[in-house]
């Protein structure tokens, strides 16, 4: 028998709304609220975000069963256009996005780091004037050890007719993005997005099957304690980046955190402040991360939260790609921390120009 005082407290909690999770603002409703409109364009963006959410739900479900389902973990034996070994979940996640957006009627083409060329949906192209760019499963090398992974996305308006199928209109700066964000698959599944009106986070409630608003208008701290970088590449970096690493090693207040998944590392910095770096190396001065699928969407999001994103010499959102799968160095996070890294790069360059270095 339930104690009367416990039952009374439970009833009071319900009356006060503790179990109603605010007003349960869903993702699609929130997008329309942000646009202050129910126009066709606003409804299109809301529908597109809903489709991204659906893809996230399907991938999250598969990941939650990955150790129990055949062909969910491990490598396929294939190599993608990036020269990277392809995981089973890479293939599944990529196919989920294609399947979900085939049914949207809004997206004419999808461009993914897993595909050499854009994937066209001819039946959508007469009316579908949007392009989805995405990394279907960022950090998939973490899967076999059950660590966090994510999906990264950006939406762009198609420009021109693209009659030759080369999608050259995508080779423009990241400021052409009309929406961007990521889905983090961790202890809970979170979707974080921006349509240029701030950064907002949602948590998937499995019992409702909906992404519910968790944090609105997120602001990244101007400075934070986290520096996130693969220090295993230390001797492959430019000396200016090594100078920065030596600096944080010698000063109190810095904590190294690096997971091997861009989504997880940037998500931590979004909330706690700090900087994520993936600089170029001697062998790959262009860096590892793809501009259109990873760096530009994350830069759009972080700038909306009040942070910065740079190659070290240029703002990420101002970089104009020359090819679809172009890579770029990335320094992203809190303004003061990004500026600190840039100061080491600029100082090194100045000293080289003045002949002060051997």
PAVO-956638 format. One record per atom (N, C-alpha, C): x, y, z. Coordinates in steps of 0.02 Angstrom, whole numbers, plus 50000, padded with zeros to 5 digits. Atoms other than C-alpha are relative to their C-alpha. Layout:
XYZ/...
//
This chain:
500434994050000/500005000050000/500445006350000/499604993950006/500665017349952/499875004550059/500064995449944/501015028850098/499645006349977/500414994350019/499765043350097/500425006349988/499584994150009/501145056550116/500384999749933/499655000850064/502095049349967/499525001549942/500504999050052/500495049149863/499845007549993/500154992950000/500135067149914/500565004049966/499434996650031/501905072749865/500014998949925/500015001650071/501735063949699/499475004249963/500544996050030/500085072749663/500205007349995/499774993150000/500845089449711/500505001249944/499494999350052/502305086449593/499685000449932/500354999850064/501125082849449/499655006649991/500354993650003/500095098349490/500485005749983/499514994750011/501685108849487/500384999149934/499715000750067/502215101849318/500664996649998/499345003150000/503785092449372/500054994049952/499985005950041/503295077249270/499745001449929/500244998250067/502675086749118/500555002749955/499434998050041/504415092049059/499855006549963/500214993550027/503935110349033/499364999049960/500595001050040/502675110948891/500144995049944/499845005250050/503515096848791/500045002949929/499924997150066/504015107948645/500384995249955/499685004650047/504395096548498/500435003749950/499544997150048/505695099448365/499635003949945/500354996750056/504485103548223/499645006350023/500344994149973/503485115448332/500505005650015/499504995049982/505065124148391/500265003649938/499754996950061/505675127248213/499515005349976/500504995150022/504045135848167/499985006050047/499984994449953/504135146248326/500605004549986/499404996150013/505915151648283/499925004349937/500094996450063/505375156948108/499435005050004/500574995449990/503835166148176/499555000049938/500375000350063/502915159948023/499724993149988/500265006350025/501825146447950/499985000149924/499964999650073/502305150947772/500244993449972/499775006150032/502745137547645/500744998750015/499295000949986/504605140647672/500124997650071/499925002049930/504445139147860/499784992850010/500245006949995/503445123147843/500494995249968/499495004250032/504775116347725/500584998650048/499445000849954/506165119447851/499804995650059/500245004149945/505125111947990/499964992749978/500065006850025/504775096547883/500694996849991/499325002550009/506625094847840/500324998150066/499725001549935/507125095648022/499664993850030/500365006049976/505785082748062/500304993849969/499705005750036/506565071247931/500694998350029/499355001149968/508285073648008/499904996550067/500165003249937/507525069248175/499824992749992/500195006950013/506755053448101/500624995749985/499385003650014/508455048248032/500384998650065/499665000849936/509205051048204/499684994550043/500345005249961/507875040148286/500164993049974/499855006650029/508195025748165/500714997950014/499305001749986/510075026648187/500104998550074/499945001249927/509915027948377/499744993150018/500285006649986/508815012448379/500494994549979/499535005050024/510065002748275/500624999650045/499424999849957/511505008348384/499864996650068/500175002949935/510595003048542/499984992449997/500035007250009/510484985448470/500624997349965/499455001750045/512164985248382/500384993850020/499655006049979/512934971548487/499584993749994/500465005650004/511404960548460/499774998549929/500245000750069/511054963048275/500584998149954/499495002150048/512024954248138/500185005849954/499764995150049/513074965348024/499915007350023/500064993149975/512904980548138/500695002950017/499344997749982/514714981548196/500534997249952/499445002550040/516384979448109/500045003449932/499864997050065/517084984147940/499674996049943/500295003250059/516314980447770/500554997149956/499465001950044/518014978147689/500095004949942/499974994950053/517664992847572/500365006250026/499684993649984/518535009747567/499605005549966/500404994750029/517575025947541/500425004849959/499664995150043/518005040847431/500555003750037/499504996649959/519015047947576/500624995650012/499455004649987/520155032647577/499974996850069/500085002649933/519455026947744/499614993449998/500365006349995/518875009547792/499285001350022/500714998749988/516985008647794/499734995050051/500325004249950/516055002247946/499294998049977/500685002150016/514414992647934/499505005650017/500474994849979/513555006748029/500055006349956/499944994450048/514245019747906/499524998949942/500445001750057/513325010847765/499275000550020/500704999849976/511735008747867/499775007350009/500204993149985/511715026947926/499925004149936/500064996450063/512025033647751/499354998149963/500615002350034/510605022947681/499385002650035/500574997349963/509445029147820/499845007149976/500114993150022/509685047347769/499705000249930/500265000250068/509385043047586/499274997950000/500685002649998/507815033047624/499515005250029/500444995249966/507095046247741/499855006049954/500104993950041/507355060647618/499724998549931/500355001850062/506755051047466/499265001350007/500714999349987/505045052247545/499795007150018/500164993349976/505165070647590/499675004449948/500254995650053/504735078247421/500335006849998/499704993349994/505845092947470/500735000249979/499285000150013/507645087347443/500124996949932/499835002450067/508285085547266/500634995750000/499375003750000/510015079047311/500284999950070/499645000949937/511045072947457/500734999249985/499285000750007/512925074647474/500294997750066/499755003149939/513825063747599/500744998549991/499295001750004/515635060547642/500104992649981/499955007150018/515245042147608/499884998849926/500165000950071/514765045247426/500435004649957/499554996050043/515915051247287/499645005949968/500404994850032/514535061147201/499345000950037/500654999149968/512895068647260/499504994749976/500535004750016/511405056947264/499385004049981/500574996150024/509965063747161/499354996050008/500675002949993/508115060447192/499575003249945/500324996750058/507365064047019/499275001950012/500704998649989/505565062947078/499895006150044/500054994149957/505915076847205/500235006449965/499654994150028/506925088447092/499545005349970/500424994650026/505465097447006/499795005050053/500224995449948/504935104747174/500495000550058/499535000149943/506315100147296/500615004249986/499464995250013/507495114847300/500535000150055/499525000349944/508535109447450/500504994449990/499485005149999/510145099847470/500194998650072/499765002049934/510635090047625/500724997749993/499315002249995/512495088647662/500094996950069/499985003449935/512935076447800/500584995150005/499565005549981/514165065147886/499544995250038/500515004349969/513025050347925/500184997250068/499805002649935/514065043548068/500715002150015/499354997349980/515495053948134/500284995950059/499675003649945/516745044448243/499844992650002/500225007050001/516195027148186/500544995150024/499475004449973/517885019948239/499904998850075/500155000949929/517205021948417/499504994350014/500565004549990/515815009348389/500194993550034/499835006649974/516734993348429/500175000150074/499884999449928/517135000048603/499435003850035/500614997249971/515385007348632/500085007150026/499914993049983/515935025548638/499545004349956/500504995850034/514925040448577/500195001449928/499944998350071/514655044348393/499465005249985/500504995050016/513595056948300/499875000549925/500154998250069/512825063148138/500035007649994/499944992850011/513195080448066/499625001749936/500404998350059/512055089447943/500005007549987/500104993050021/511825105547846/499494999949943/500494999350054/510415111447732/500195006349961/499894994350045/510715122647582/499465000349948/500484999050054/509555130147454/500354998649934/499715001350066/509885123547280/499985006449959/499974994050042/510435137547162/500124997949928/499945002050070/510195135746975/499664993349988/500345006150019/509555120546882/500424993750010/499555005849990/511075109246909/499874994749945/500185004550054/510715101746737/500554994849985/499465004750015/512435093646721/500154995250058/499915004649944/512315085146892/500665000750037/499354999049967/513955092546956/499955003850066/500124996649936/513195102347100/500525005450016/499494994949989/514415116747076/499765005550046/500264994849956/513255128247173/500154998550073/499815001749932/513795118847330/500695002750018/499324997649988/515555125847309/499985007450017/500054993249975/515135141547405/500144999950076/499824999549929/515515147847579/499464997250045/500465002749951/514715140747734/499465004850021/500524995149983/513715156747754/499374998949957/500585001850040/512545149547621/499574994750034/500405004949964/511945136447746/499395003450030/500604997149969/510165139447803/499824996450064/500095003649937/510215126547942/500594995150008/499455004849987/511525115448024/499934997450071/500025002849932/511755104448175/500294993050002/499765006949992/512145087148239/499544996250046/500345004649955/511405072148326/500544996250037/499525003549958/512395064948471/499674993750029/500255006449974/512125046548512/500434998250061/499655001349938/512635044748694/499544997050051/500465002549949/511795040748860/499275001849983/500644998350032/510335050148782/500165002449929/499904997650068/510095054748600/499805007349998/500134992950002/510235073548576/500065002749930/499974996550064/509875084248424/500105007450015/499844992949990/510665101548421/499995003449932/500074997050066/510215113448281/499995007650004/500094992850008/510225131348219/499745001449931/500224997550065/509275139948080/500175007449995/499794993050000/510175156348113/499655004250053/500354996549946/509135160748266/500214997150068/499755002949939/510245153848403/500084992549994/499865007249999/510705136148453/499554996750053/500515003049957/509435124348530/500114992450002/499865007149990/509585106648600/499364996350020/500585004349988/508295092648605/500244993150021/499865006849978/508295075848692/499444995449975/500495004950023/507445060648616/499684996550059/500385003649950/506095054148731/499744993649968/500215006250034/505935035748680/499274998250011/500705001749985/504245034048765/499515003849956/500424996050044/503525047948657/500194999449927/499765000150069/504585045148503/500115006949972/499924993050021/504905063948498/500635003050029/499464995949973/506365075748516/499675005850038/500304995049956/505895087148662/500525005350019/499554994549985/506665104248693/500314999350069/499645000549937/508005103448828/500345006650018/499644993649988/509035119548809/499885004649941/500144995150053/508605135248711/500515005650004/499534994350005/509775149048651/500644998650040/499385001949966/511355140248710/500555004949982/499434995650010/512855151748732/500644996650024/499365002949981/514615144948732/500385004950043/499594995449959/515725152348870/500545003349957/499474996650037/516985165248807/500674996650009/499385003749987/518355154648885/499814993750039/500135006149964/518395136848948/500644996050013/499405003749979/519595124149024/500204994449952/499885006050041/519475110848888/500425001749939/499695000050066/520725108548748/499974992949974/500145006550028/520295094248633/500394999249935/499565001050058/521625088048511/500344993350006/499655006450000/522445071748460/500765001350005/499294998449989/524165074448538/500474994549975/499595005150033/524755058348457/500325002649936/499734997050062/525065069348304/500495005750014/499604994249979/526155081648402/500585001549953/499404998850040/527735079348299/499865000849925/500204998850069/526755080648137/499715007149989/500304993450005/526075097948177/500515005349981/499594994050008/526735114848126/500245002250069/499704998049937/527855122348260/499545004650041/500444995449964/526545135548303/499484996250041/500485004149962/525285122148356/500354996550057/499625003149946/526635113348456/500145005250055/499914994749950/526985130148541/499385000850043/500634999549962/525145131148590/499944994250049/500055005949957/525185113348659/500475000750060/499534999049945/526725117448763/499735005150050/500274994749957/525855133048829/499484997150048/500525002749956/524325123548895/500284994850048/499685004849954/525465110148969/500305003650060/499624996449948/526365123549071/499575004750041/500434995349964/524865133549131/499424996250032/500555003149964/523565128849259/499335002049968/500684998350022/521725128349219/499794996749935/500175003350062/521775117549062/499924992550011/500135007149994/521085099949044/499944997049930/500035003350065/521365088448895/499414995149997/500555004750011/519825079348829/499954998749925/500045001650071/519815070148662/499704993149992/500365006450006/518605056348611/500084996649933/499965002950067/518965053748427/499365000749960/500634998550036/517205059448379/499895007550004/500074992750003/517025077548323/499365002350035/500634998049969/515205078348378/500055000050076/499955000449927/515585072648556/500465005450028/499524995149974/517085084148577/499735007149994/500284993250008/516215099648507/499405001050046/500574999649954/514645095848609/500225001850070/499744998549934/515665096048769/500225007350004/499754993150000/516475112648722/499435005049994/500594995650005/514795120348674/499725001650069/500294999149933/514215117948854/500515002550051/499504998549948/515855119648951/500515005249980/499504995250024/516925130848842/500674996749989/499345002750016/518655127948771/500105000049925/499835000050071/519375123648601/500134992949976/499845006250035/519425108948482/500455001749942/499544998950056/520865107748359/500094993649960/499755005350044/521185096648210/500415003549947/499574996350047/522655105348127/500254995549944/499665003950051/523535100147969/500644997050028/499375003149981/525085089347979/500505000749943/499484999850052/526695087947882/499774996249938/500235004150056/525945074147775/499345002549970/500654997750023/524215081947764/499875007150025/500084993049977/524335100947780/499295002549993/500704997950009/522525102347722/499564997650057/500395002649944/521955093247880/499614993749981/500385006250009/520775078547897/499265001249990/500724999149999/519025085647921/499745003049935/500314997650061/517875088647773/499645006650012/500284993349992/517355106747749/499244999949997/500724999450011/515585104247683/499594995750047/500395004749960/515065089647793/500135000550075/499824999949929/515945093047958/500165007150023/499764993649974/516865109547979/499505005749992/500474994450012/515615121647900/499364999350041/500595000549957/514065114547988/500155001550073/499824998749931/514955114748156/500165007450011/499844992949995/515605132348123/499375004350003/500644996450001/513845138548083/499684999750069/500315001049934/513215131348247/500375003850054/499604996949947/514645137548356/499985007649995/500064992750008/514575155148283/499335002550026/500664998249975/512715155648321/499975000050077/499975000449927/513155151148501/500485005250029/499554994849976/514395165548511/500734998150000/499315002150004/515985155848475/500335001749934/499624998750061/517255155548334/500224993449969/499735005850036/517875143448201/500465002549946/499484997550044/519465145748100/500424994349972/499495004550026/520705136847990/500685001450033/499374997449973/522035146448085/500195006449966/499854993950039/522145159747950/499365003149971/500624997650031/520335161547891/499414997150038/500605002649969/518605159947965/499724994449957/500245005950036/517885142947919/499415001849953/500594998550040/516245150347856/500155004449939/499804996050058/517205161347732/500404995949949/499615004250046/518155146847652/499554997749943/500375002250060/517565143447474/500344993749973/499685006250022/517875125247428/500104999749925/499865001050071/518615120247262/499734993349976/500275006650018/517915102547268/499544997750057/500525002249954/516515093147354/500284997250065/499745003549941/517595083047474/500625003550028/499414996249976/518845096847517/500074999550076/499845000349929/519705095347686/500265006750023/499754993849973/520215109347801/500234999150072/499854999849928/521115112247967/499425003250037/500554997249962/519905116548106/500225001950071/499914997649931/520065126948265/499335003150019/500694998149987/518355129048346/499854999950074/500194999949929/517605133848513/499895007050026/500084993649967/517595148348636/500445005349966/499644994750035/518145165148563/500715001050026/499344998549972/519575168248683/500494994249987/499565005850009/520265150648663/500204999249927/499825000250072/520185150848472/500505005649985/499544994450012/521025167948473/500694998550028/499355001849971/522405161048585/500394995649952/499675004450049/522785147148461/500235004049940/499824995950058/522765159548318/500595004650015/499444995549983/523975170948412/500674996549993/499385003850009/525285157148411/500164999249926/499905000750073/525035154648223/500245006649971/499814993450027/525135173348188/500695002150024/499344998249973/526645175648301/500554996249962/499515004050036/527575161548215/500105002749929/499964997450068/527165168648044/500375006649998/499674993549997/527725186048094/500754999250009/499295001149986/529385179748161/500354997149939/499715002850061/529685169748002/500115005649948/499954994650049/529365185247896/500565004950018/499484995549977/530555195448004/500694996750001/499365003650000/531895182147988/500254998450069/499795001349931/531905178948175/500044992750017/499985007249988/531815160048155/500504996849953/499525003650043/533125148248090/499634995349954/
//
